[in-house]
Amino acid sequence: MHWHLVGLFYRVDLQSGAPQITENDGSAAAVRWMPLSDLTDSMLSPAAIDGLDMIGRP
């Protein structure tokens, strides 16, 4: 068996005002905004860790 994985990561700069989450039939029930500095490796997948390292996370 051979696996191939493609991951997409988005880097954004927030504008003034409070971040908002758009809900679509419960699709974002567990979503929340948090600062990059609050993320720990134990919260992330290996791919997410690599992606954040590529952008130079704090």
N, C-alpha and C positions, 0 to 999 in steps of 0.2 A: 504494500500500500504506500502511496506517495501523497503527501499533503503539500498544499501551497496556500499560504495565508497572505492576504493583502489587508493592511490596516490604514485607515485614513485618520489623520489628526488635523484639527483646525486650530490655528493660532489667531486670537482676536485681541483687539485693544478695546476695552470698554469705554464708553462715553460717560458723561456725567449722568447722574440719576441712578436709581436702584435697578439692579439687574432683574429681568423678568423671565419667567419660564412659561412658555406657551403650552397649554394642556390640550391633548387630543385623545379623548376617550380613555383617560387613565394612563396614557403612554409615558407621562413624565412624573408619575406619582412619587418616585424615589429620587428625583433629580434635585440638586441644590448647587448653588454657586459657592465656591470657596477659594481663598487665595492659594496660589501655587505653593507658597511657603508653608501652608498647612498640610500639604500632601506628604505622606510617608510611603516608602517603597512597599510596605506591607499592604497598602490600600490599592496598589496598582498591579496591572498585568506586566509581564516582562516587556511586551511591546510598548506599553505606555511609558515605562521607565526609560527605555531607549529613546522614544520620541521626545520626552522632556529633556533628556540629556543632550539631544541634538540641538535644542533651542537654548540651552544654557540656563536651566531652571535655577532659581535661587537656592 
